[in-house]
Amino acid sequence: MKLIKNLFYKKKKKIQKRRDLRVNIIPSFKCNFKCNMCNNWQVKDNPSLSAKEWTNIMSNLNSYSKNFKSTFISIGGGEPYLHKSVFLLMKKSKEYGFIPDISTNGFLFSDSIVKKSVESGLHGVCISLDSHIEETHDKIRGVKGSYAKILDSIEKFKTTDVVINLNTVMMKQNLSDIVPVASYAIENSIFFNLQAIVVPFQEDFKDNWFKDTKYSYLWPNDLNEVDYVIDELIKLKKGKLGEKIVNSTNQLELFRKYFYNSTDIYEHKGCHLSNLNYLPVNPDGSLFICPFDKPVGNLKNQKINYILRSDNCKKAVDKIKICTKKCHFLINCFYDEKEQNQKLSTQK
């Protein structure tokens, strides 16, 4: 019996090694922008861990990462460059052999910050750009002059080996601007990633959230324009430099379906978050399995392997496995191509 049990654990570990671990670290919700589709800048209770605490958390994550093929650390926010430990997180990622990238509004990049980011081991930078028209982008992001700063930041990073990715949120205000931004990215050998507008951060998830008059102005009502954008991006995807479009054709088609009927994305039961290979970490060190559920523990004062074996974690995983919520984040940040292909095959 003991031999069988040992063989089971060896096999389980071998299977797990084929997967990657993705950790989303938010050092702070603090932000210098006032984006239309995000309320992080309104968060008043903003805990901030010390450099020593983040050092311990990175060491904690390292002990779990040994079970995986590669570990990707995504540093986000808020605006991560407002936090004093952002370079520490990059350095520790590099030290442990992780692959660090950062999601930023691109406003704070001086020559020295770009240089320090490169020296700290930054692998990729994801910069938000919602329009090729200065006035439109600045209005969406709530800061005048942000468009010009972003273009300058892009030029700075083009002189480095850091992988540049532009992230554009598809919404009513910028429908006609999305294809030009994607074309600009391709022309400059930059990656382009599209995200669909979803319920703003810090708001409770609910179906048809955009029917609330508070956010109705974000939702694209012109479905002909939606079709045009998706069709043109798919054409670019199939073109000579189509690999610069990060989204798969399946994901782009899912966006189309979402905008036609947001509550009919696809039927599903559970999602890949139950695999414990995508872990969100909040500014106070709390660890989540699903960002919409309560935390299962805190990396500041608990070992990760203890947390992931706890009853709290088991309950969270069990809940995910039977979840049928039409979670909009499954089409954006948590999109999984393999999972989507499986869902499509069951619907045929």
C-alpha positions as CSV (number, residue, x, y, z in Angstrom):
1,M,0.0,0.0,0.0
2,K,2.9,2.4,0.9
3,L,4.6,1.6,-2.4
4,I,1.4,2.4,-4.4
5,K,1.0,5.7,-2.4
6,N,4.6,6.7,-3.2
7,L,4.1,5.9,-6.8
8,F,1.0,8.1,-6.9
9,Y,2.8,11.1,-5.4
10,K,5.7,10.7,-7.8
11,K,3.3,10.6,-10.7
12,K,1.4,13.6,-9.4
13,K,4.6,15.6,-9.1
14,K,5.7,14.6,-12.5
15,I,2.5,15.8,-14.1
16,Q,2.6,19.0,-12.1
17,K,6.1,19.7,-13.4
18,R,4.7,20.1,-16.9
19,R,2.7,23.1,-15.9
20,D,3.8,26.7,-15.2
21,L,3.1,28.6,-12.1
22,R,1.7,32.1,-12.4
23,V,1.7,34.5,-9.4
24,N,0.0,37.9,-9.6
25,I,1.5,40.1,-7.0
26,I,-0.2,43.4,-6.1
27,P,2.2,45.4,-3.9
28,S,-0.3,48.3,-3.6
29,F,-3.7,49.4,-4.9
30,K,-2.5,53.0,-4.9
31,C,-2.6,54.6,-8.3
32,N,-1.8,57.9,-9.9
33,F,-4.5,57.5,-12.6
34,K,-8.3,57.7,-12.5
35,C,-9.3,55.2,-15.2
36,N,-12.9,55.0,-16.2
37,M,-13.1,51.2,-15.9
38,C,-11.2,50.8,-12.6
39,N,-11.8,51.9,-9.0
40,N,-8.5,50.9,-7.5
41,W,-7.5,54.6,-7.2
42,Q,-10.4,55.1,-4.8
43,V,-9.2,52.5,-2.3
44,K,-8.4,54.3,0.9
45,D,-7.2,51.4,3.1
46,N,-3.9,50.6,1.4
47,P,-1.7,48.2,3.5
48,S,2.0,48.3,2.6
49,L,4.4,45.5,3.5
50,S,8.0,46.2,4.3
51,A,10.9,45.1,2.1
52,K,11.8,42.4,4.6
53,E,8.2,41.1,4.5
54,W,8.2,41.0,0.6
55,T,11.6,39.3,0.7
56,N,10.1,36.5,3.0
57,I,7.1,36.2,0.7
58,M,9.2,35.7,-2.4
59,S,11.2,33.0,-0.5
60,N,7.9,31.5,0.5
61,L,6.8,31.3,-3.1
62,N,10.1,29.8,-4.2
63,S,9.5,26.8,-2.0
64,Y,6.3,26.1,-3.9
65,S,7.7,27.0,-7.4
66,K,9.9,23.9,-7.4
67,N,6.9,21.8,-8.3
68,F,6.5,23.6,-11.6
69,K,8.2,23.9,-14.9
70,S,8.5,27.7,-14.9
71,T,7.3,30.5,-12.6
72,F,6.0,33.7,-14.0
73,I,5.6,36.7,-11.6
74,S,3.2,39.4,-12.7
75,I,3.6,42.6,-10.7
76,G,0.5,44.8,-10.9
77,G,-1.6,47.2,-9.0
78,G,-2.7,50.0,-8.8
79,E,0.4,51.4,-10.2
80,P,3.3,49.2,-9.1
81,Y,6.0,51.8,-9.6
82,L,4.5,53.8,-6.7
83,H,5.6,51.1,-4.3
84,K,9.1,51.2,-2.9
85,S,9.6,47.4,-3.1
86,V,8.9,47.1,-6.8
87,F,12.6,46.7,-7.7
88,L,13.1,44.2,-4.9
89,L,10.3,42.0,-6.3
90,M,12.1,42.0,-9.7
91,K,15.5,41.2,-8.1
92,K,14.1,38.4,-6.0
93,S,12.3,37.0,-9.1
94,K,15.6,37.0,-11.0
95,E,17.4,35.5,-8.0
96,Y,15.0,32.5,-7.8
97,G,14.9,32.0,-11.6
98,F,11.4,33.4,-12.0
99,I,10.2,35.3,-15.0
100,P,9.0,38.8,-13.9
101,D,6.8,41.2,-15.8
102,I,5.0,44.3,-14.8
103,S,1.7,45.9,-15.7
104,T,1.9,49.7,-15.6
105,N,0.2,52.8,-16.9
106,G,3.6,53.8,-18.2
107,F,3.6,57.3,-16.7
108,L,6.5,57.2,-14.3
109,F,9.3,56.0,-16.6
110,S,12.3,58.2,-16.5
111,D,15.6,57.0,-18.0
112,S,16.8,56.0,-14.5
113,I,13.7,54.0,-13.7
114,V,13.9,52.1,-17.0
115,K,17.6,51.4,-16.4
116,K,17.0,50.2,-12.8
117,S,14.1,48.0,-14.0
118,V,16.4,46.3,-16.6
119,E,19.2,45.9,-14.0
120,S,16.7,44.4,-11.6
121,G,15.9,41.6,-14.0
122,L,12.6,42.8,-15.6
123,H,11.6,40.5,-18.4
124,G,8.5,42.1,-19.8
125,V,6.5,45.4,-19.4
126,C,2.8,45.6,-20.2
127,I,1.8,49.2,-20.8
128,S,-1.9,50.4,-21.1
129,L,-2.7,52.2,-24.3
130,D,-6.4,52.6,-25.1
131,S,-6.3,54.9,-28.2
132,H,-4.0,56.3,-30.9
133,I,-5.7,59.6,-30.3
134,E,-4.2,61.6,-27.4
135,E,-7.4,63.2,-26.2
136,T,-9.3,59.9,-26.1
137,H,-6.6,57.9,-24.2
138,D,-6.1,60.7,-21.7
139,K,-9.8,61.0,-21.1
140,I,-10.2,57.2,-20.5
141,R,-7.2,57.1,-18.2
142,G,-8.1,60.3,-16.3
143,V,-4.7,62.0,-16.6
144,K,-3.9,64.7,-19.1
145,G,-0.5,64.1,-20.8
146,S,-0.5,60.4,-20.2
147,Y,-0.6,59.5,-23.9
148,A,2.6,61.5,-24.6
149,K,4.4,60.0,-21.6
150,I,3.4,56.4,-22.7
151,L,4.8,56.9,-26.2
152,D,8.0,58.2,-24.6
153,S,8.2,55.2,-22.3
154,I,7.8,52.8,-25.2
155,E,10.7,54.5,-27.0
156,K,12.8,54.1,-23.9
157,F,12.1,50.4,-23.6
158,K,12.7,49.8,-27.3
159,T,16.4,50.4,-26.6
160,T,16.4,47.5,-24.1
161,D,15.8,43.7,-24.3
162,V,12.6,44.0,-22.2
163,V,9.6,42.5,-24.0
164,I,7.0,45.3,-24.6
165,N,3.3,44.5,-24.6
166,L,0.5,47.1,-25.2
167,N,-2.7,46.3,-23.4
168,T,-6.0,47.9,-24.7
169,V,-9.4,47.6,-23.1
170,M,-12.2,47.3,-25.6
171,M,-15.0,49.7,-24.6
172,K,-17.5,52.2,-26.1
173,Q,-15.1,55.1,-26.1
174,N,-12.3,53.5,-28.1
175,L,-14.0,51.0,-30.5
176,S,-12.7,52.9,-33.6
177,D,-9.2,53.2,-32.1
178,I,-8.4,49.6,-31.4
179,V,-7.3,48.4,-34.8
180,P,-4.9,51.5,-35.2
181,V,-3.3,50.7,-31.8
182,A,-2.8,47.1,-32.8
183,S,-1.3,48.1,-36.2
184,Y,1.0,50.6,-34.4
185,A,2.2,47.7,-32.1
186,I,2.9,45.4,-35.1
187,E,4.7,48.1,-37.0
188,N,7.0,48.7,-34.0
189,S,7.5,45.0,-33.3
190,I,5.6,45.3,-30.0
191,F,3.1,42.8,-28.7
192,F,-0.6,43.8,-28.5
193,N,-3.1,42.3,-26.1
194,L,-6.9,43.1,-26.1
195,Q,-9.1,42.9,-23.1
196,A,-12.9,43.2,-23.0
197,I,-14.4,45.7,-20.6
198,V,-15.6,43.9,-17.5
199,V,-17.1,45.0,-14.2
200,P,-14.7,47.7,-12.8
201,F,-12.2,46.6,-10.1
202,Q,-13.4,47.0,-6.6
203,E,-17.0,46.5,-7.7
204,D,-19.0,43.3,-6.8
205,F,-19.4,40.9,-9.7
206,K,-22.9,40.7,-11.2
207,D,-24.5,39.8,-14.5
208,N,-25.4,42.8,-16.7
209,W,-23.3,45.1,-14.5
210,F,-23.2,47.6,-17.4
211,K,-26.9,48.2,-17.3
212,D,-26.2,50.2,-14.1
213,T,-26.4,53.8,-15.2
214,K,-23.1,54.4,-13.4
215,Y,-21.2,52.3,-15.9
216,S,-23.5,52.1,-19.0
217,Y,-21.3,54.6,-20.9
218,L,-18.5,52.0,-21.0
219,W,-20.5,49.3,-22.9
220,P,-20.2,49.2,-26.7
221,N,-23.7,49.1,-28.1
222,D,-22.7,49.2,-31.8
223,L,-22.4,45.5,-32.6
224,N,-21.4,46.2,-36.2
225,E,-18.4,48.1,-34.9
226,V,-17.6,45.2,-32.5
227,D,-17.7,42.8,-35.4
228,Y,-15.4,45.1,-37.5
229,V,-12.8,45.3,-34.7
230,I,-12.8,41.5,-34.1
231,D,-12.7,40.7,-37.8
232,E,-9.8,43.1,-38.4
233,L,-7.8,41.8,-35.5
234,I,-8.3,38.2,-36.7
235,K,-7.0,39.4,-40.2
236,L,-3.9,40.9,-38.5
237,K,-3.5,37.7,-36.5
238,K,-3.4,35.7,-39.7
239,G,-0.9,38.2,-41.3
240,K,2.8,38.2,-41.6
241,L,3.5,39.4,-38.1
242,G,0.4,37.9,-36.5
243,E,2.3,36.5,-33.6
244,K,2.4,40.1,-32.2
245,I,-1.3,39.8,-31.5
246,V,-1.2,38.0,-28.1
247,N,-4.9,37.0,-28.2
248,S,-5.8,33.7,-29.9
249,T,-8.5,33.6,-32.6
250,N,-10.7,31.7,-30.1
251,Q,-10.3,34.4,-27.5
252,L,-11.2,37.2,-30.0
253,E,-14.3,35.2,-31.0
254,L,-15.2,34.9,-27.3
255,F,-15.0,38.7,-27.0
256,R,-17.5,38.9,-29.9
257,K,-19.9,36.5,-28.2
258,Y,-19.5,38.3,-24.9
259,F,-20.5,41.7,-26.3
260,Y,-23.5,40.1,-28.1
261,N,-24.7,38.5,-24.8
262,S,-22.5,38.9,-21.7
263,T,-24.5,36.2,-19.8
264,D,-24.1,33.6,-22.6
265,I,-20.3,33.4,-22.8
266,Y,-20.2,29.6,-22.4
267,E,-21.6,26.9,-20.2
268,H,-19.0,25.6,-17.7
269,K,-18.5,23.9,-14.4
270,G,-15.4,24.9,-12.5
271,C,-12.2,26.5,-14.0
272,H,-8.5,26.0,-14.1
273,L,-7.9,28.1,-10.9
274,S,-8.6,24.9,-9.0
275,N,-5.3,23.6,-10.3
276,L,-3.4,25.9,-7.8
277,N,-1.1,27.2,-10.5
278,Y,-2.5,30.7,-10.6
279,L,-2.1,32.5,-7.3
280,P,-3.2,36.2,-6.6
281,V,-1.3,37.9,-3.7
282,N,-2.8,41.1,-2.3
283,P,-0.9,44.1,-0.8
284,D,-1.2,42.7,2.8
285,G,0.2,39.3,1.8
286,S,-3.1,37.6,1.6
287,L,-3.2,34.6,-0.8
288,F,-6.3,33.8,-2.9
289,I,-7.2,30.8,-5.0
290,C,-10.1,32.8,-6.6
291,P,-9.9,36.6,-6.4
292,F,-13.7,36.7,-5.9
293,D,-13.6,34.5,-2.8
294,K,-12.1,35.2,0.6
295,P,-8.3,34.6,1.1
296,V,-7.2,31.2,2.1
297,G,-4.2,32.4,4.1
298,N,-1.5,35.0,4.4
299,L,2.1,34.6,3.1
300,K,3.4,37.2,5.5
301,N,3.1,34.8,8.4
302,Q,2.2,31.4,7.0
303,K,4.1,28.9,4.8
304,I,2.6,28.5,1.4
305,N,2.7,24.7,1.5
306,Y,0.7,24.8,4.8
307,I,-1.9,27.2,3.3
308,L,-2.4,25.1,0.2
309,R,-2.9,22.0,2.3
310,S,-5.3,23.7,4.7
311,D,-9.1,23.2,5.0
312,N,-9.6,26.8,3.8
313,C,-7.8,26.0,0.6
314,K,-9.6,22.7,0.1
315,K,-13.0,24.5,0.6
316,A,-12.0,27.1,-1.9
317,V,-10.9,24.5,-4.5
318,D,-14.1,22.5,-4.0
319,K,-16.1,25.6,-4.5
320,I,-14.3,26.4,-7.8
321,K,-14.8,22.9,-9.1
322,I,-18.6,23.3,-9.0
323,C,-18.7,27.0,-9.8
324,T,-21.0,27.8,-12.8
325,K,-20.7,31.6,-12.6
326,K,-20.3,33.3,-16.0
327,C,-17.1,34.9,-14.7
328,H,-16.0,37.6,-17.0
329,F,-12.4,37.4,-15.9
330,L,-12.2,33.9,-17.6
331,I,-12.2,35.7,-20.9
332,N,-9.5,38.2,-19.9
333,C,-6.8,37.7,-17.3
334,F,-7.7,34.2,-16.4
335,Y,-8.3,33.1,-20.0
336,D,-7.0,29.6,-20.7
337,E,-6.8,28.4,-24.3
338,K,-6.8,24.7,-23.5
339,E,-9.8,25.1,-21.1
340,Q,-11.6,27.1,-23.8
341,N,-11.0,24.4,-26.5
342,Q,-12.4,21.8,-24.1
343,K,-15.5,23.9,-23.5
344,L,-16.0,24.5,-27.3
345,S,-15.7,20.8,-28.0
346,T,-18.4,19.9,-25.5
347,Q,-20.8,22.4,-27.1
348,K,-20.5,21.0,-30.6
